[in-house]
Amino acid sequence: MRERDAALDKAIREVAAILGDALVRLLFPTPVDFPETESPHVTAG
């Protein structure tokens, strides 16, 4: 098995992150991020 180059490993991680982001944007075309005041996990009180 050949030894991997650190630059190649970094490039693979960057490409995977870009493709993952693109997949999320395709699956969820509207922004998923909520402002803090509209977060579904925040309860008033």
C-alpha positions as CSV (number, residue, x, y, z in Angstrom):
1,M,0.0,0.0,0.0
2,R,1.4,3.3,-0.9
3,E,2.0,6.1,1.6
4,R,-0.4,9.0,1.3
5,D,0.7,12.6,1.0
6,A,-0.5,15.1,3.6
7,A,-1.5,17.5,0.8
8,L,-3.5,14.9,-0.9
9,D,-5.3,14.0,2.3
10,K,-6.1,17.7,2.9
11,A,-7.4,18.1,-0.7
12,I,-9.7,15.0,-0.3
13,R,-11.2,16.4,2.9
14,E,-11.8,19.8,1.2
15,V,-13.5,18.2,-1.8
16,A,-15.6,16.0,0.5
17,A,-16.7,19.1,2.5
18,I,-17.6,21.0,-0.7
19,L,-19.6,18.0,-2.0
20,G,-21.3,17.5,1.4
21,D,-22.3,21.2,1.4
22,A,-23.6,21.0,-2.1
23,L,-25.7,17.9,-1.2
24,V,-27.2,19.6,1.8
25,R,-28.1,22.6,-0.4
26,L,-29.8,20.4,-2.9
27,L,-31.8,18.5,-0.3
28,F,-32.7,21.6,1.7
29,P,-33.0,24.5,-0.8
30,T,-34.3,26.9,1.8
31,P,-31.9,28.0,4.6
32,V,-31.9,25.6,7.5
33,D,-30.2,28.1,9.8
34,F,-32.6,29.9,12.2
35,P,-32.0,33.2,13.9
36,E,-31.6,32.7,17.6
37,T,-35.0,34.2,18.4
38,E,-36.7,31.9,16.0
39,S,-34.9,28.7,16.9
40,P,-37.3,25.7,17.4
41,H,-35.2,24.7,20.4
42,V,-35.5,27.9,22.4
43,T,-38.4,28.1,24.8
44,A,-39.6,31.4,26.2
45,G,-39.9,31.8,30.0
